[in-house]
């Protein structure tokens, strides 16, 4: 059994803790993978690629991920308005971490 000293958690920054919580939130990884697959995507394309995810939850997760700089959100000024999402460097780093975790076992 591996014991982790409680002091270890004191060295993790608040921003890192927030990112880890978002990273662990249901659907976050699925959304990151979908955005990565499309490279640049709109809300409807994401919504169609994740059919078991509700519109409300997708909206909430996207807002949280934009706030935490995991993805970028760009509004394209045209009629009709279009919002596109793209992975940020932080989002790409998280996906790379997931790949390393997959290789771990």
C-alpha positions in Angstrom: 0.0 0.0 0.0 1.3 3.4 -1.0 0.8 6.2 1.5 0.9 9.8 0.3 1.9 12.4 3.0 -0.7 15.1 3.5 1.9 17.8 2.9 2.0 16.9 -0.8 -1.4 18.5 -1.4 -0.1 21.8 0.0 2.2 22.2 -3.0 -0.5 22.0 -5.6 -1.7 25.4 -6.7 -5.3 26.4 -6.5 -5.4 26.7 -10.3 -4.0 23.1 -10.7 -6.7 21.9 -8.2 -9.4 23.6 -10.2 -8.0 22.0 -13.5 -7.9 18.6 -11.9 -11.5 18.9 -10.7 -12.6 19.9 -14.2 -10.5 17.2 -15.7 -12.3 14.7 -13.5 -15.8 16.1 -14.3 -18.0 13.8 -16.3 -17.8 14.3 -20.1 -14.7 16.6 -20.0 -12.4 14.1 -21.6 -15.0 13.1 -24.1 -15.5 16.7 -25.1 -11.7 17.3 -25.4 -11.3 14.2 -27.6 -14.1 15.3 -29.8 -12.7 18.8 -30.2 -9.3 17.3 -30.9 -10.8 15.0 -33.6 -12.5 17.9 -35.4 -9.6 20.3 -34.8 -12.1 23.2 -34.9 -15.8 22.6 -34.2 -19.1 24.3 -33.5 -21.6 23.5 -30.8 -23.9 21.6 -33.0 -21.2 19.3 -34.3 -20.1 18.6 -30.8 -23.6 18.0 -29.7 -24.1 15.5 -32.6 -20.8 13.7 -31.9 -21.8 13.1 -28.2 -25.5 12.0 -28.5 -25.8 10.8 -24.9 -24.7 14.2 -23.6 -27.5 16.7 -22.9 -27.5 20.2 -24.4 -27.4 21.7 -20.9 -24.5 19.6 -19.6 -22.5 20.3 -22.9 -23.1 24.0 -22.4 -22.0 23.9 -18.8 -18.8 21.8 -19.5 -17.8 24.1 -22.4 -18.2 27.2 -20.3 -16.1 25.6 -17.5 -13.5 24.5 -20.0 -13.3 27.9 -21.6 -13.0 29.6 -18.1 -10.2 27.2 -17.2 -8.4 27.8 -20.6 -8.6 24.2 -21.7 -10.4 25.3 -24.9 -10.8 28.5 -26.8 -14.1 29.9 -27.8 -14.4 32.2 -30.8 -17.5 34.0 -32.1 -17.6 34.4 -35.8 -19.4 37.5 -36.8 -21.7 36.5 -39.6 -25.4 35.7 -40.1 -26.2 33.5 -38.3 -23.6 33.9 -35.6 -21.3 30.9 -35.2 -19.3 29.9 -32.2 -16.3 27.7 -32.7 -14.2 25.8 -30.2 -10.6 24.8 -30.4 -8.2 23.1 -28.1 -5.8 25.4 -26.2 -2.2 24.4 -25.5 -3.4 23.5 -22.0 -6.2 21.2 -23.4 -3.6 19.5 -25.7 -1.3 19.0 -22.7 -4.2 17.3 -20.8 -4.9 15.0 -23.8 -1.2 14.1 -23.9 -1.3 13.3 -20.2 -4.3 11.0 -20.8 -2.3 9.2 -23.5 0.5 8.7 -21.1 -1.9 7.4 -18.5 -3.2 4.9 -21.0 0.4 3.7 -21.7 0.9 3.4 -17.9 -0.9 0.1 -17.5 
